[in-house]
């Protein structure tokens, strides 16, 4: 069985949210801790979290502060976080990475497991919710250098994924919504 890492992108300042979403709390649990737990419960090993805005505060919340990777250029967008995270994972034995976003409280371990099922170094997969592509995304190690080279701005790997003919959409609408929390009023009530 291939080792599949978890990569949590949690570096943003959350301008529309009113502060870093990594620090937001839902049901008594910070988003960053909740998202890391989801990746761990899904069997991702190792798990890394990319921090930027309020990095020291977010790192202090982590069960294992060594899991943190700081994207020094996080303000340039999600591409910076993705580059920093994938570079950090090259130091591991992982054959694939599940890329998860901190602002998806409706995505549980079942979604991550389903999307990552059978992942290897060649995998290109992403969750879909009622046919609409979303997160998490699984990226085989073979593609990491190419993704790092092209990730920029707030798009991350969006354009790279859009161009892939081998992208496997994995329907997860029966397991979650995949809706992100952009503003405080988007928090599940």
C-alpha positions, 0 to 999 in steps of 0.5 A: 500500500502506497504511503499517502501524505496529508497536506493542509493549506492553512496560510491565508489571512482570511480577509473576508472572514475577518481573520485567519481561518486556521484559528476559527473555532467550530464546535470548540475545535479550531479549524486547523486542528479539525482539518488535521484530525480529518487527514489523520483519521483518513490514514494520511501519513505524514501530515503537514500543515502550511502556515502563513498569517498568524503562523505562531498562533496556529502552530501553537494549536497543533498537536505536533508543531513539527508538522508545520511548514511556514510559507514565507511568501504566503501573501502571494496566494495559495500557490505559495502554500502549495509550493511550500507544502509539496517541497516539504513532502519531497523529504518524505517517502509519500507517493501521493499527497492529499491536498486539503483546505482548512476552510472545509469543515463539511469534509470529513475523513470518509471523503479523504479516504474515498478520494485517496483510495488506491493513490500512487505516484501517478494519481491525479484525483479530486473530490466532486460534490454533485458533479462539481469539482472541489477538494480535497485533491490527490496529487501523485509524487510524479507530478509534484515538480511540475505543479511546484513549477507552475503554482502561482497566485491564488490558483494553486494547481487549478489550471494544471488540474483543468488541463489534465485528461487523466484527472479522476473525479470522485463523487463525494456528494453523499458524504459531504458538501465541500462548501468552503467557509468564506465569511463568518455567516458561512459557518455551519449553524 
